[in-house]
Each structure stands twice: as structure tokens, then as C-alpha cells.
């Protein structure tokens, strides 16, 4: 076994994980900002006041975003599927 190949693979995986986490947090921030602009109330102010219903809705928006991203990532690569089925 070549330790160098494993180390490079590990560092590449770590780098992509960092890129994914930063882009996910930026896109989640954009999503919450757009959702806040679309609704007639200020959700964050309502949550600070103790409005549990508004907090539940914001949590549902965040969970729905996570579910969409998870399903997007779980779809197999089309080229891989084509290569597996090709004779």
C-alpha cells in the first residue's frame, strides 16, 4: 500500500468537505434571507418574542432544505449508470 496515495485522498476528501460545508452554510443563509423577505412578518423578531409557531416553521424550512440537498446528493451519477449498463 502506498501511504502517499491514501494521504492525498484523505486531504482531497477533507478539502471537499470544507468546501461543501462552507457552500452549504452560505446557501442556507441565502435561503433564510429570501424566505424572510417573502413573508410579511419578521420571523427572527417573532422568534425573539417567543413565538413558538414561527420557530417551528423556520425549523421546517431548514429541514426541508436539508432533505432536498440529501436527495440531490443521493442520486447516482448518470454516466456511471450508463457505463454499468453498456455491454
N, C-alpha and C positions, 0 to 999 in steps of 0.2 A: 504494500500500500504506500502510496505517495502522500506524505503528510502535507506537502505544499498544495496539492490539488484540493485536499479537504479544507485546508486553511483558507484558500482563495474562495472556495464555495461557501464557507461559513461567513467570510467577510462580505461577499456579494449578497447573501441572504440577509445579513444584518443591515446592509445599506438599503436594500429594497424594503425591508421592514420599517426602517426610519422614514424613507420617502413615503410609504403608504400611510404611516401614522400622521405625518405632517399634512399630507394632502387630505386625509380623512377629517382631521380636525379643522382645516380651513374650509372644506366643503360643508361640514356640519355648521360652522359659524355662519356661512353664507345662507344655508338653508334656514336657520333660525331667524336671521335678519329679514329674509324675504317673507317668511311666514308672519313675522311680526308686522311687516308693512302691509300685508294682505288683509289682516284682521282689523276691525275698527277699534279694538281696545289695546292698551299696552300690557302685554302678558306679564312682563317682568315686574311691572309695578303692582299688578294684581297678585302675583305670587309673593311679593314682599309684604303685601297686606294680609296674606294668609288665605288666599282664595285657593282651596284645595282642588276644585274642579278645573281651574285654569292650569294648575300644576300637573294634573292628570293628563290633560290634553297635550301639554308640551312634552310630557314623557312619552305619550303615544306617538307624537310626531317623530321624536328621536328614535324610538323603537322601530317605527315603520321605515325610516331611513336606513337603519341598520339591517333590517330584513331585506330591503331592496338590494343593498350592497352585497349582502351574503349570497343571495340568489344569483346575482350577476357574477360573482366570483366562482360559484359552484358549477356554472355551465361549462361543459368540456369544450376544449378548443376544436373548432370546426376542421382545421387542417389535420389535426391528429385523428379525428374521426374518419376523415376521407382516406388518410393513409392506412388506417387499420382495415377498412372495408375494401380497399383496392386489391385486385388479385396480384 
